[in-house]
Amino acid sequence: MIRWFLNRRFRSFEKEFDYDLTYARDILDADLQGISYLSHIGKAANYRKDVPLDAWYAAKIAATLSEDCGPCTQLVVTMAERAGVGPAALRAILADDERSMTPDSALGFRFAQAVMRRNIDEADTLRAEIVKRWGRRALVSLAMAISTSIVFPNLKYALGHGRACTKVRVAGAEAPLAHRESLA
């Protein structure tokens, strides 16, 4: 009964976001407890307090791009669009065009990149700015956004469901995408 219910939720999510959850079905088929653990990561991925929406999504997208430039990135972009992040902001984030980002987006984006590159000095400076602007809960929000955003692409690749780079769309149109290696 639980598997039936979860598969029904998976189909609904797939339809809503045009996103393939075959990897989640593989986990569910192998071990119900595994999918339960994955749901906890999903809850952590939604933690956002005191940080502006565009900064939070900029961090999520930057982190996701460090591991994926395909369906996972598209999913985060779609979620950002539905949450109210504007198309211009999303295009700027995807193109790694800080000049076109809002100051909040740029801070979230740069912080995520510094963390993903393990640039400790830059991360320290940006972390202090985040705490100064928005407080410690905002920092925790961004840390959770960055950390959880890399889990799903890596999980998919580990299970054999990773995909090569694909076109990412914003507001129905293909968006320029900074090459994945630029984040390394």
C-alpha positions as CSV (number, residue, x, y, z in Angstrom):
1,M,0.0,0.0,0.0
2,I,2.8,2.4,0.9
3,R,4.6,1.7,-2.4
4,W,1.5,2.3,-4.4
5,F,0.9,5.6,-2.6
6,L,4.5,6.7,-3.2
7,N,4.5,5.7,-6.8
8,R,1.3,7.8,-7.2
9,R,3.1,10.8,-5.6
10,F,6.1,10.2,-7.9
11,R,3.8,10.3,-11.0
12,S,2.2,13.5,-9.8
13,F,5.6,15.1,-9.3
14,E,6.8,14.0,-12.7
15,K,3.7,15.4,-14.3
16,E,3.9,18.7,-12.4
17,F,7.6,19.3,-13.1
18,D,8.2,17.3,-16.3
19,Y,11.0,15.4,-14.3
20,D,11.9,11.8,-14.4
21,L,11.8,10.0,-11.0
22,T,13.0,6.6,-12.2
23,Y,15.9,6.8,-9.8
24,A,13.5,7.3,-6.9
25,R,11.5,4.2,-8.1
26,D,14.7,2.2,-8.1
27,I,15.4,3.2,-4.5
28,L,11.8,2.4,-3.5
29,D,12.0,-1.0,-5.3
30,A,15.3,-1.8,-3.5
31,D,14.4,-0.6,0.0
32,L,11.5,1.4,1.4
33,Q,13.7,2.7,4.2
34,G,16.0,4.2,1.5
35,I,13.2,6.3,0.1
36,S,12.3,7.4,3.6
37,Y,15.8,8.6,4.2
38,L,15.8,10.4,0.8
39,S,12.6,12.2,1.8
40,H,14.4,13.7,4.8
41,I,17.0,15.2,2.4
42,G,14.1,16.6,0.4
43,K,12.7,18.3,3.5
44,A,16.2,19.7,4.3
45,A,16.4,21.0,0.7
46,N,13.3,23.2,1.4
47,Y,14.7,24.9,4.5
48,R,14.8,28.7,4.0
49,K,14.7,31.3,6.7
50,D,15.7,35.0,6.6
51,V,17.4,34.7,3.2
52,P,15.9,36.4,0.2
53,L,14.3,34.0,-2.3
54,D,16.6,35.0,-5.2
55,A,19.7,34.6,-3.1
56,W,18.6,31.2,-1.9
57,Y,17.8,30.0,-5.5
58,A,21.0,31.5,-6.8
59,A,22.9,29.3,-4.3
60,K,20.8,26.2,-5.2
61,I,21.4,26.7,-8.9
62,A,25.1,27.4,-8.5
63,A,25.5,24.2,-6.4
64,T,23.4,22.1,-8.8
65,L,25.3,23.3,-11.8
66,S,28.6,22.2,-10.1
67,E,27.2,18.6,-10.3
68,D,24.7,18.7,-13.2
69,C,23.8,20.8,-16.2
70,G,20.7,18.8,-17.1
71,P,17.4,17.7,-15.6
72,C,18.3,18.5,-12.0
73,T,19.3,22.1,-13.0
74,Q,16.0,22.4,-15.0
75,L,14.0,21.2,-12.0
76,V,15.6,23.8,-9.7
77,V,15.0,26.5,-12.3
78,T,11.4,25.5,-12.7
79,M,10.9,25.6,-9.0
80,A,12.5,29.0,-8.8
81,E,10.2,30.3,-11.5
82,R,7.1,29.0,-9.7
83,A,8.3,30.5,-6.5
84,G,8.5,33.9,-8.1
85,V,12.1,34.4,-9.2
86,G,12.1,36.4,-12.4
87,P,13.3,35.1,-15.7
88,A,16.0,37.8,-16.0
89,A,17.4,36.8,-12.7
90,L,17.4,33.1,-13.6
91,R,19.1,33.7,-16.9
92,A,21.8,35.8,-15.2
93,I,22.4,33.0,-12.7
94,L,22.6,30.3,-15.4
95,A,24.9,32.4,-17.5
96,D,27.2,33.1,-14.5
97,D,26.6,36.8,-15.3
98,E,27.0,38.5,-11.9
99,R,26.6,42.0,-13.4
100,S,23.0,41.2,-14.3
101,M,22.2,39.6,-10.9
102,T,20.6,41.5,-8.0
103,P,23.1,42.1,-5.2
104,D,21.3,39.4,-3.2
105,S,21.4,36.9,-6.0
106,A,25.1,37.6,-6.6
107,L,25.9,37.1,-2.9
108,G,24.1,33.7,-2.8
109,F,25.7,32.7,-6.1
110,R,29.2,33.7,-5.2
111,F,29.0,32.0,-1.8
112,A,27.8,28.7,-3.3
113,Q,30.6,28.9,-5.9
114,A,33.2,29.6,-3.2
115,V,32.0,26.7,-1.1
116,M,31.9,24.3,-4.1
117,R,35.4,25.3,-5.1
118,R,36.6,25.1,-1.5
119,N,37.9,28.7,-1.7
120,I,38.1,29.1,2.0
121,D,39.1,32.8,2.1
122,E,36.4,33.9,-0.3
123,A,33.8,31.7,1.5
124,D,34.8,33.3,4.9
125,T,34.4,36.8,3.5
126,L,31.0,36.0,1.9
127,R,29.8,34.1,5.0
128,A,30.5,37.2,7.1
129,E,28.6,39.3,4.7
130,I,25.6,36.9,4.7
131,V,25.5,37.0,8.5
132,K,25.8,40.7,8.6
133,R,23.0,41.2,6.0
134,W,20.5,38.5,7.0
135,G,21.7,36.7,10.1
136,R,22.7,33.2,11.1
137,R,19.5,31.4,10.0
138,A,20.1,32.8,6.5
139,L,23.6,31.3,6.6
140,V,22.1,27.9,7.7
141,S,19.5,28.2,4.9
142,L,22.2,28.8,2.3
143,A,24.4,26.0,3.7
144,M,21.5,23.6,3.5
145,A,20.6,24.8,0.0
146,I,24.1,24.2,-1.3
147,S,24.6,20.9,0.5
148,T,21.3,19.3,-0.5
149,S,21.5,20.6,-4.1
150,I,24.4,18.4,-4.9
151,V,22.9,15.2,-3.4
152,F,20.3,14.6,-6.1
153,P,22.5,14.8,-9.2
154,N,25.1,12.6,-7.5
155,L,22.6,10.1,-6.4
156,K,21.1,9.9,-9.9
157,Y,24.6,9.4,-11.5
158,A,25.5,6.8,-8.9
159,L,22.3,4.8,-9.7
160,G,22.9,5.1,-13.4
161,H,20.3,7.8,-14.2
162,G,22.6,10.7,-14.8
163,R,22.2,12.6,-18.0
164,A,24.5,14.7,-20.1
165,C,24.1,18.4,-20.4
166,T,20.7,19.4,-21.8
167,K,19.1,22.7,-22.7
168,V,17.7,24.6,-19.7
169,R,14.7,26.7,-20.3
170,V,13.5,29.8,-18.5
171,A,10.0,31.2,-19.2
172,G,9.7,28.8,-22.1
173,A,12.9,29.8,-23.9
174,E,16.4,28.3,-23.9
175,A,18.7,30.1,-21.5
176,P,22.4,30.5,-22.0
177,L,24.2,28.2,-19.7
178,A,27.8,28.8,-18.4
179,H,29.8,25.8,-19.2
180,R,29.9,23.4,-16.2
181,E,33.7,23.4,-16.1
182,S,33.7,27.1,-15.3
183,L,32.5,26.1,-11.8
184,A,35.4,23.7,-11.2
